[in-house]
Amino acid sequence: MPETVIVGGGVVGAAAFHALAARGERVTLLERHRPGLGATAWSGGIVRVFHREPELGDRALEGWEYYREFARRTGEPAPFTPSGFLSLVGPEQADDARKETARIADRTPARWLDPGELAERFGAILADTTGGGVWEPQAGYLDPSDVVRGWVRAGQRAGGTLLAGTPVHGLSRTAGRVTGVHTARGELAADTVVLATGPATPALLTGWGIEHRLWLQTIQVDLRRPAAPVPGHPAFTDHLYETNGRPDPDSGGIFTGHPTGQRPGGEHTGELDPECTRRAGEAAARRLAWVADSRPEGGLRAAECHAPGELGAVGPLPGGPDGLLLATGFNGGGFKMAPWAAGEIVRRITGSR
């Protein structure tokens, strides 16, 4: 039976590991540290469906359906916290958003809220309701650590092998085709190597002389403390003011993010940037009424792997080499897309088997 080596034990790599092992495929997961300690550790774990791009919506729907039944599918606990999700748009984006909401509404309880309905339902939270929004009452989030741990354990029970503390130093190639990986443990042969290495991917490919179009983007998410509790605050994204976030039940604060516009030279992005915090606060205050009287209390800063367009890089590179598949470049949306990405990797590896 063909052997697959997956490099990277984040949420996407763990999902593919379990999906292949559950089909009876021979699969080994390599992780340089411990599973879930990379970019996945910084994820908000948000699961929602609506996207302005229909193909992304279909992929996210696959994830939403999977995560709501995670324990049944894997035999491992990973509680789904229903917070609801609000996708806010501007007036010029409203028609397309309303049409896409209607398209997905037969499979998920998404509802279009016009500006009046938005003000009635969320007026205590929002400073600006122009444009309208998409309300997904059954969206929510999971703990990414629980999810990765569950997939890895379930994959091992199904016969997969985990090699933690095992960085990959290079690829083995025969006649231009990838045939395995080099590690400190020696060479591991493989019919297919899957790189699910998140922000490490661009440097790995460049170092191995493989052309690619991936890059790193710095994300920063600030934890803000409202002056008074904001009950019923949903997770959200704002396509007009480019802000996003979700409640943090552990602290009672609310995470808010905004594009930094920064491309780091490597995976390490340094400490929180006060200027990014300031810009993020200004953007959030244009949409959220409570932000003006809130204060920042730390946050998260990390690098994400980005790819051209919005659909990620899942599959072979356009210029090869054969035997190598990517599963990365989700532009910050890897968590909710992981079940779809795992299924796509399985389809590409197994074909009609």
TARA-V557601 format. One record per backbone hydrogen bond with DSSP energy under -0.5 kcal/mol. NH is the residue of the N-H (numbers start at 0). CO is the residue of the C=O. If there is no record, write none. Layout:
# TARA-V557601
NH|CO ; NH|CO
This chain:
# TARA-V557601
3|25 ; 4|191 ; 5|3 ; 5|27 ; 6|4 ; 6|193 ; 7|5 ; 7|29 ; 9|195 ; 13|9 ; 14|10 ; 15|11 ; 16|12 ; 17|13 ; 18|14 ; 19|15 ; 20|16 ; 21|17 ; 22|18 ; 22|19 ; 23|20 ; 24|19 ; 25|1 ; 26|24 ; 27|3 ; 28|160 ; 29|5 ; 29|27 ; 30|162 ; 35|8 ; 36|33 ; 40|37 ; 41|38 ; 42|39 ; 46|139 ; 53|51 ; 55|52 ; 56|52 ; 57|53 ; 58|54 ; 59|55 ; 60|56 ; 61|57 ; 62|58 ; 63|59 ; 64|60 ; 65|61 ; 66|62 ; 67|63 ; 68|65 ; 69|66 ; 72|68 ; 73|69 ; 74|70 ; 80|78 ; 80|140 ; 81|79 ; 82|80 ; 82|138 ; 83|138 ; 84|135 ; 85|234 ; 86|84 ; 86|133 ; 87|85 ; 87|236 ; 88|131 ; 92|89 ; 93|89 ; 93|90 ; 96|92 ; 97|93 ; 98|94 ; 99|95 ; 100|96 ; 101|97 ; 102|98 ; 103|99 ; 104|100 ; 106|103 ; 107|103 ; 109|107 ; 110|134 ; 112|132 ; 113|111 ; 117|113 ; 118|114 ; 119|115 ; 120|116 ; 121|117 ; 122|118 ; 124|121 ; 125|121 ; 126|286 ; 127|286 ; 131|128 ; 132|112 ; 133|86 ; 134|110 ; 134|132 ; 135|84 ; 135|133 ; 136|108 ; 136|134 ; 138|135 ; 139|46 ; 140|80 ; 141|44 ; 143|141 ; 145|142 ; 146|142 ; 147|143 ; 148|144 ; 149|145 ; 150|146 ; 151|147 ; 152|148 ; 153|149 ; 154|150 ; 155|151 ; 156|152 ; 157|153 ; 158|155 ; 159|154 ; 160|26 ; 162|28 ; 163|161 ; 164|30 ; 164|32 ; 165|30 ; 168|181 ; 169|181 ; 171|179 ; 173|176 ; 176|173 ; 177|321 ; 178|171 ; 179|171 ; 180|187 ; 181|169 ; 182|185 ; 183|166 ; 185|182 ; 187|180 ; 188|186 ; 189|178 ; 190|2 ; 191|2 ; 192|322 ; 193|4 ; 194|192 ; 194|324 ; 195|6 ; 195|193 ; 199|196 ; 200|197 ; 203|199 ; 204|200 ; 205|201 ; 206|202 ; 207|203 ; 208|205 ; 209|204 ; 210|208 ; 214|305 ; 216|303 ; 217|261 ; 218|301 ; 220|299 ; 221|255 ; 222|297 ; 223|221 ; 223|253 ; 224|294 ; 225|223 ; 230|228 ; 232|229 ; 234|83 ; 235|244 ; 236|85 ; 237|242 ; 238|87 ; 238|236 ; 241|237 ; 242|237 ; 243|256 ; 244|235 ; 245|254 ; 247|252 ; 248|246 ; 250|247 ; 251|247 ; 252|247 ; 253|223 ; 254|245 ; 255|221 ; 256|243 ; 257|219 ; 258|241 ; 259|217 ; 263|261 ; 268|266 ; 273|271 ; 276|272 ; 277|273 ; 278|274 ; 279|275 ; 280|276 ; 281|277 ; 282|278 ; 283|279 ; 284|280 ; 285|281 ; 285|282 ; 286|282 ; 286|283 ; 287|283 ; 288|124 ; 288|286 ; 289|124 ; 290|287 ; 292|289 ; 293|290 ; 294|224 ; 296|222 ; 299|220 ; 301|218 ; 303|216 ; 305|214 ; 305|303 ; 312|327 ; 313|311 ; 314|312 ; 314|325 ; 319|316 ; 323|320 ; 324|192 ; 325|314 ; 326|194 ; 327|312 ; 330|304 ; 332|329 ; 336|332 ; 337|333 ; 337|334 ; 340|336 ; 341|337 ; 342|338 ; 343|339 ; 344|340 ; 345|341 ; 346|342 ; 347|343 ; 348|344 ; 349|345 ; 350|346 ; 352|349
